[in-house]
Amino acid sequence: MTTASVIIIGAGISGITAAKELAEKGVEDVLILEATDRIGGRIQKQSFGDVSVELGAGWIAGVGGKESNPVWELASRLNLRTCFSDYTNARYNIYDRSGEIFPTGFAADSYKKAVDSAIQKLKSLEAECDGQEAEEAPSSPKTPIELAIDFILHDFEMAEVEPISTYVDFGEREYLVADERGYESLLYKMAEGFLYTSDGNILDNRLKLNKVVREVQQSRNGVVVKTEDGSEYEANYVIVSASIGVLQSNLISFQPPLPKWKTEAIQKCDVMVYTKIFLKFPHCFWPCGPGQEFFIYAHEQRGYFTFWQHMENAYPGSNILVVTLTNEQSKRVESQSDEETLKEAMSVLRDMFGPTIPYATDILVPRWWNNRFQRGSYSNYPMISDNQLQRNVKAPFGRILFTGEHTSEKFSGYVHGGYLAGMDTSKTLLEEMKQSLLLQPLLAFTE
Ligand code: FAD
């Protein structure tokens, strides 16, 4: 049986960060078990239409504020090519089903109404939680433009509704990664610092790919980890970095089982499904001037091919459009063929730009929900939730520690949340290891 001081389950940003921190602090016999054939997890590039597109995380969110975002620092050190995204204009590029753009004033009014209603809703929820009576029932969105704005506010931005720590601490600017090396090159750069690599390939046997962990068995003396291919590994401690969706799915069983306070917290955390669909065209037929990178389609069905982006700012001449779907719409398209999704997307685009536009030559539909090593895109804690819930999701259980974006109290859902969670977990573990070393002579004496 292979033994190590620490086994880390998962090689996404949190797992790699934790491993690097531990190695740098002298715990070099770490073993990383990753279910897939690559590192990166939800940071993943794919070649599409001659460029590199990001299937998972695309933006470095939270730049230009009072504190420096550590992921932005990593990207700057690597000279990662990025592109500023100005979402604010999207609200002025809202198309109805006949291809008309809503007048600026009308769109701005609808936007303000939606923000006011969201704030009111939040206050009512807070009042309800405090046992008070809510003042006025907030009006729910009804018309296609109201539904579209509600979707943008709640499934995307939220900043207008609730102060978000990422924006407060790191700033409100967001940069799209537009680099052929991909967002994931940040992880490879980190891995290079402590794992043996050659020509960009990680050859270190402390990283084991295609190792699907199915069981974590804990005893007083250590932890045994079993993988799907029948291998067993032993360590003093285990760090689990698999997503909240994976933890909810029971892919990994724990012996003894996780306590109720832990499983309840895991089940209570929402999982957001967020899908970026990429479409390649023979030429551009959409407006590409300043302030036109993002545009919105207003439909009677909330979230139906609502949010669009062209990639001409990121990759001029690429002729690629991206449409983002979430939750139920994401699950719906994941379960149908890409041809059907393409047909739907084309019909929406014809509504907006007329019947003569060219048919897309290629489509790419990532499937984060049906991926058994993800089961969703990122954690989404209930808007009004006590901090205890998050603390329980993060809390260790004996020799098993939990990390990942979902354990970050302030930045859950983000890449920097994963990074900071990895740092935090390694610090906790180092402290625990120090304490147990201090206790060892004492225990030997009493035994
Ligand atoms: P992961 O990256 O999921 O790493 C966990 C690893 O564990 C994975 O590699 C997985 O394969 C592995 N694993 C799972 N189960 C097992 C098992 N049983 N055995 C072994 N290994 C296992 N964030 C931003 O900051 N900006 C964005 O623009 C942004 N957009 C996003 C868009 C999408 C579509 C998605 C999916 C995510 C987006 N995010 C964004 C969120 C961001 O990608 C994540 O918060 C972050 O990458 C999570 O890192 P992690 O280490 O916590 O988890």
Boltz pocket constraint, residues with backbone or C-beta under 6 A from the ligand:
constraints:
  - pocket:
      binder: B
      contacts: [[A, 9], [A, 10], [A, 11], [A, 12], [A, 13], [A, 14], [A, 15], [A, 33], [A, 34], [A, 35], [A, 36], [A, 38], [A, 39], [A, 40], [A, 41], [A, 42], [A, 43], [A, 55], [A, 56], [A, 57], [A, 58], [A, 59], [A, 60], [A, 61], [A, 211], [A, 212], [A, 213], [A, 214], [A, 241], [A, 242], [A, 243], [A, 246], [A, 251], [A, 252], [A, 274], [A, 275], [A, 276], [A, 368], [A, 372], [A, 373], [A, 374], [A, 376], [A, 377], [A, 378], [A, 403], [A, 404], [A, 405], [A, 406], [A, 412], [A, 413], [A, 414], [A, 415], [A, 416], [A, 417], [A, 418]]
      max_distance: 6.0
